[in-house]
Amino acid sequence: MASAKATNPPRGECTQCWFHAYASRQAHARLGPREDCPQCVDHMQNGHPHHMIVR
């Protein structure tokens, strides 16, 4: 179960990035050793979608 901090990002933060930062083991459990998370890489390259930013 993710912590309350991981599921309640502050205003102006991306919900996906916040969850992946504070519930990293859960978010990245399916990845192999030294494997990059495709969702994290996408956000690093293309930015955050507007609908994922807490308003």
Secondary structure, DSSP 4 states (H G I P E B T S, - for coil): ---HHHH-PPTTSBHHHHHHHHSHHHHTTTS-TTPPPHHHHHHHHH---GGGB--
